Amino acid sequence: EDAAAAAVVDADIVIGDYLFEVGMTARVIDRMQRCRLIQQPSVGYQQIDVAAASSHGIAVANVAGANDAAVAEHTVMVGLALLRGLTWTDANVRGGGWPQLTRGHRELAGKTWGIVGLGRIGRQVVRRLAGWDVAISYHDAMRALPEDERSLGVSYAGLDELLQTSDVVSLHVPLIASTHHLLDAERLSLLKSSAYLINVARGEIIDELALVQALEGKKFAGAALDVFEYEPLPANHPFTRLDNVILTPHYAGTAIESRARVMKLTAANIQRVLRSEAPIDIVNR
């Protein structure tokens, strides 16, 4: 914090930490004497004290949309991998096995995919599931317009209903007060025993202790987790001992193409501000 506070004193533009490790605290922001923009080169910006920036009249912007395609593709990929038991099968073959009929791998066709959060990424997932013969239900704090539901081919459901009826559930909501531990032990218990859960949003959206207990007890079939309450994931975390979980290091959105878009959008917004134009993708309007 001391180093960050010293570095920003005379900065016109401050670029946030892509990995969220260097906090943009109120103390750091208080030292910004001439800053016009804090540009976060990612969609998330949880390490920035946005309220403090607003109190100083400093715009905070992210790169909304830069990694939508990558995250959506990752979501569909791990959903299929869960249904087909891909990681378990790969490990078994590498160990000398040949498990053709020993585990109940399943098709996606004919199943119901539940999407929690029908924002940009949620809609990209819907579009990528088109043609897969899968029913799609969604839950969002703000229900989509009827014409949007028809064009996307989705049906609205309450969150509890969605959890009870979906074969695959993927999470695409932002981390705000109302979504912290949105899936607690009670809600996790609503999942079908054959269901799979995918989290590519934020780790804190699920009560991680309750999730560990549910997965250890085989309360539902499995999960794919790209985000965690504490990152990096500790080497001895209970998740690492479970064979019904796919673990990835918060990298769903970090394809080569999406990283290039992040850099281009970051540079473009800096140029706009230095030309005295309004920045785009402001999160504290």
C-alpha positions as CSV (number, residue, x, y, z in Angstrom):
1,E,0.0,0.0,0.0
2,D,2.8,2.4,0.8
3,A,4.4,1.8,-2.6
4,A,1.1,2.2,-4.4
5,A,0.3,5.4,-2.6
6,A,3.7,6.9,-3.5
7,A,3.4,5.8,-7.1
8,V,0.0,7.5,-7.9
9,V,0.6,11.0,-6.6
10,D,1.3,12.7,-9.9
11,A,-0.4,10.2,-12.2
12,D,-3.1,11.4,-14.7
13,I,-4.1,7.8,-15.4
14,V,-3.8,4.8,-13.0
15,I,-4.1,1.2,-14.4
16,G,-5.3,-1.3,-11.8
17,D,-3.7,-4.6,-11.1
18,Y,-5.0,-7.3,-13.5
19,L,-4.5,-10.0,-10.8
20,F,-6.2,-7.9,-8.1
21,E,-3.2,-8.3,-5.8
22,V,-2.4,-4.6,-5.4
23,G,-5.3,-3.0,-3.7
24,M,-6.5,0.5,-4.7
25,T,-7.6,1.4,-1.2
26,A,-9.1,4.7,0.0
27,R,-5.6,5.6,1.3
28,V,-4.1,5.1,-2.1
29,I,-6.8,7.0,-3.8
30,D,-6.5,9.9,-1.3
31,R,-3.0,10.4,-2.6
32,M,-4.1,10.9,-6.2
33,Q,-3.7,14.6,-6.8
34,R,-4.4,14.8,-10.5
35,C,-5.9,11.4,-11.6
36,R,-8.7,11.5,-14.1
37,L,-9.2,7.8,-14.6
38,I,-8.5,4.5,-12.9
39,Q,-8.6,2.0,-15.7
40,Q,-9.0,-1.6,-14.6
41,P,-7.8,-4.0,-17.4
42,S,-10.3,-6.7,-16.5
43,V,-14.0,-7.1,-16.0
44,G,-13.7,-7.4,-12.2
45,Y,-12.6,-4.5,-10.1
46,Q,-13.1,-5.7,-6.6
47,Q,-9.6,-4.5,-5.4
48,I,-10.6,-0.8,-6.1
49,D,-12.4,1.3,-3.5
50,V,-15.0,2.7,-6.0
51,A,-16.7,4.8,-3.4
52,A,-13.4,6.5,-2.5
53,A,-12.7,7.2,-6.2
54,S,-16.2,8.6,-6.6
55,S,-15.7,10.9,-3.7
56,H,-12.7,12.4,-5.4
57,G,-14.5,12.7,-8.7
58,I,-12.3,10.0,-10.3
59,A,-13.8,7.8,-13.0
60,V,-13.3,4.0,-12.6
61,A,-13.6,2.0,-15.8
62,N,-13.2,-1.7,-16.7
63,V,-13.1,-3.5,-20.0
64,A,-16.6,-4.9,-20.1
65,G,-17.2,-7.5,-22.8
66,A,-13.5,-8.2,-23.5
67,N,-13.6,-11.8,-22.3
68,D,-17.3,-12.7,-22.9
69,A,-16.6,-15.1,-25.7
70,A,-13.8,-16.9,-23.8
71,V,-15.8,-17.3,-20.6
72,A,-18.8,-18.5,-22.5
73,E,-16.8,-21.1,-24.5
74,H,-15.1,-22.2,-21.2
75,T,-18.5,-22.7,-19.6
76,V,-19.8,-24.9,-22.4
77,M,-16.6,-26.8,-22.5
78,V,-16.6,-27.7,-18.8
79,G,-20.3,-28.5,-18.9
80,L,-19.7,-31.1,-21.5
81,A,-16.6,-32.4,-19.7
82,L,-18.6,-32.9,-16.6
83,L,-21.4,-34.8,-18.3
84,R,-18.9,-37.0,-20.1
85,G,-16.6,-37.5,-17.0
86,L,-13.7,-36.3,-19.2
87,T,-11.1,-35.6,-16.5
88,W,-11.8,-38.8,-14.6
89,T,-11.7,-40.9,-17.8
90,D,-8.4,-39.3,-18.9
91,A,-6.8,-40.0,-15.6
92,N,-8.0,-43.6,-15.6
93,V,-6.6,-44.3,-19.1
94,R,-3.3,-42.7,-18.1
95,G,-3.2,-45.0,-15.2
96,G,-3.6,-48.1,-17.4
97,G,-7.4,-48.4,-17.3
98,W,-9.9,-48.7,-20.1
99,P,-13.2,-47.5,-18.5
100,Q,-15.6,-47.7,-21.4
101,L,-18.7,-48.8,-19.4
102,T,-17.8,-48.3,-15.8
103,R,-19.2,-44.8,-15.3
104,G,-22.5,-43.3,-16.3
105,H,-21.4,-40.6,-18.8
106,R,-24.3,-38.7,-20.2
107,E,-25.4,-36.6,-23.2
108,L,-26.3,-33.0,-23.1
109,A,-29.1,-33.5,-25.6
110,G,-32.5,-33.5,-23.9
111,K,-31.2,-31.9,-20.7
112,T,-32.0,-28.6,-19.1
113,W,-29.3,-26.0,-18.6
114,G,-30.0,-23.3,-16.0
115,I,-28.2,-20.0,-16.3
116,V,-28.0,-17.7,-13.2
117,G,-27.4,-14.2,-14.6
118,L,-28.5,-13.4,-18.1
119,G,-26.1,-10.6,-18.7
120,R,-23.5,-10.4,-21.5
121,I,-21.8,-13.7,-20.7
122,G,-25.0,-15.5,-19.8
123,R,-26.4,-14.6,-23.2
124,Q,-23.2,-15.7,-24.9
125,V,-23.6,-19.1,-23.3
126,V,-27.2,-19.3,-24.5
127,R,-26.1,-18.6,-28.1
128,R,-23.4,-21.2,-27.9
129,L,-25.9,-23.8,-26.8
130,A,-28.2,-23.2,-29.7
131,G,-28.6,-26.3,-31.8
132,W,-27.6,-28.7,-28.9
133,D,-31.2,-29.8,-28.3
134,V,-31.1,-28.5,-24.8
135,A,-33.8,-26.6,-22.9
136,I,-32.5,-23.4,-21.3
137,S,-34.0,-21.7,-18.2
138,Y,-32.5,-18.6,-16.6
139,H,-32.8,-16.5,-13.4
140,D,-31.8,-12.9,-13.2
141,A,-32.7,-10.1,-10.8
142,M,-34.1,-8.2,-13.7
143,R,-36.2,-10.4,-16.0
144,A,-35.5,-10.0,-19.7
145,L,-38.1,-8.6,-22.0
146,P,-40.6,-11.1,-23.5
147,E,-39.2,-10.5,-27.0
148,D,-35.6,-11.2,-25.7
149,E,-36.7,-14.4,-24.1
150,R,-38.3,-15.5,-27.4
151,S,-35.4,-14.6,-29.5
152,L,-32.9,-16.3,-27.2
153,G,-35.2,-19.3,-26.7
154,V,-35.0,-19.2,-22.9
155,S,-37.6,-19.5,-20.1
156,Y,-37.6,-17.6,-16.8
157,A,-37.6,-19.4,-13.5
158,G,-37.2,-18.5,-9.9
159,L,-33.8,-19.3,-8.5
160,D,-35.0,-22.2,-6.3
161,E,-37.0,-23.6,-9.2
162,L,-34.1,-23.4,-11.6
163,L,-31.8,-25.2,-9.1
164,Q,-34.4,-28.0,-8.7
165,T,-35.0,-28.6,-12.4
166,S,-31.7,-28.1,-14.1
167,D,-29.2,-30.8,-15.1
168,V,-26.4,-28.2,-15.5
169,V,-26.3,-24.9,-13.6
170,S,-23.8,-22.1,-14.6
171,L,-23.3,-18.9,-12.6
172,H,-22.7,-15.6,-14.4
173,V,-23.7,-12.9,-11.8
174,P,-21.5,-10.1,-10.4
175,L,-20.3,-10.2,-6.8
176,I,-22.4,-7.7,-5.0
177,A,-24.0,-7.7,-1.5
178,S,-27.1,-9.6,-2.7
179,T,-25.1,-12.3,-4.5
180,H,-22.6,-13.0,-1.7
181,H,-23.2,-16.7,-0.8
182,L,-26.2,-16.7,-3.1
183,L,-25.8,-20.5,-3.2
184,D,-25.6,-21.5,0.5
185,A,-26.1,-24.9,2.0
186,E,-29.9,-24.7,1.7
187,R,-29.8,-23.8,-2.0
188,L,-27.1,-26.3,-2.8
189,S,-29.4,-29.0,-1.3
190,L,-32.0,-28.1,-4.0
191,L,-29.8,-29.4,-6.8
192,K,-30.7,-32.8,-8.3
193,S,-28.5,-35.6,-7.4
194,S,-27.5,-35.9,-11.0
195,A,-26.9,-32.2,-11.5
196,Y,-23.6,-30.4,-12.2
197,L,-22.7,-26.9,-11.1
198,I,-20.3,-24.5,-12.9
199,N,-18.9,-21.3,-11.4
200,V,-17.1,-18.9,-13.7
201,A,-18.3,-15.7,-11.9
202,R,-16.8,-15.1,-8.4
203,G,-15.9,-17.6,-5.7
204,E,-17.8,-15.8,-3.0
205,I,-21.1,-16.4,-4.8
206,I,-21.1,-19.9,-3.3
207,D,-20.6,-20.8,0.3
208,E,-17.4,-22.7,-0.2
209,L,-17.6,-24.7,3.0
210,A,-21.1,-25.8,2.1
211,L,-20.0,-26.7,-1.4
212,V,-17.2,-28.9,-0.1
213,Q,-19.6,-30.7,2.2
214,A,-22.1,-31.2,-0.6
215,L,-19.5,-32.5,-3.0
216,E,-17.9,-34.8,-0.5
217,G,-21.3,-36.2,0.4
218,K,-22.2,-36.7,-3.3
219,K,-25.3,-34.6,-2.8
220,F,-25.1,-33.7,-6.5
221,A,-22.9,-35.1,-9.3
222,G,-20.1,-32.6,-9.5
223,A,-18.8,-29.1,-10.3
224,A,-16.4,-27.1,-12.4
225,L,-14.9,-24.2,-10.5
226,D,-12.8,-21.5,-12.1
227,V,-13.1,-19.1,-9.1
228,F,-12.7,-19.5,-5.4
229,E,-13.3,-17.6,-2.2
230,Y,-9.5,-17.4,-1.7
231,E,-7.1,-17.4,-4.6
232,P,-4.7,-19.0,-5.4
233,L,-6.4,-22.2,-4.2
234,P,-4.3,-23.7,-1.3
235,A,-2.5,-26.9,-2.3
236,N,-4.2,-28.8,0.5
237,H,-7.7,-27.5,-0.2
238,P,-10.4,-30.2,0.0
239,F,-11.4,-29.6,-3.6
240,T,-8.1,-31.0,-4.7
241,R,-9.0,-34.4,-3.2
242,L,-12.3,-34.8,-5.0
243,D,-12.7,-36.6,-8.3
244,N,-16.0,-35.0,-9.1
245,V,-14.6,-31.5,-9.5
246,I,-12.9,-29.8,-12.4
247,L,-10.5,-27.0,-11.1
248,T,-9.1,-24.2,-13.2
249,P,-7.1,-21.2,-12.0
250,H,-9.5,-18.3,-12.7
251,Y,-8.5,-18.4,-16.3
252,A,-11.8,-18.8,-18.1
253,G,-11.6,-15.4,-19.7
254,T,-7.8,-15.4,-20.4
255,A,-7.7,-16.6,-24.0
256,I,-5.0,-15.0,-26.2
257,E,-7.7,-13.2,-28.2
258,S,-9.4,-11.8,-25.1
259,R,-6.2,-10.7,-23.5
260,A,-5.5,-8.7,-26.7
261,R,-8.9,-7.1,-26.5
262,V,-8.2,-6.2,-22.9
263,M,-5.0,-4.4,-23.9
264,K,-6.6,-2.6,-26.8
265,L,-9.6,-1.4,-24.8
266,T,-7.4,-0.3,-22.0
267,A,-5.2,1.7,-24.3
268,A,-8.2,3.2,-26.2
269,N,-9.8,4.4,-23.0
270,I,-6.6,6.0,-21.8
271,Q,-6.4,7.8,-25.2
272,R,-9.9,9.0,-24.8
273,V,-9.3,10.6,-21.4
274,L,-6.0,12.2,-22.5
275,R,-7.9,13.8,-25.4
276,S,-10.4,15.1,-22.8
277,E,-13.1,12.8,-24.1
278,A,-15.4,10.8,-21.7
279,P,-14.1,7.3,-21.0
280,I,-16.3,4.3,-21.7
281,D,-17.3,1.4,-19.5
282,I,-17.4,3.6,-16.4
283,V,-18.5,1.6,-13.3
284,N,-19.1,4.6,-11.1
285,R,-21.2,7.0,-13.2
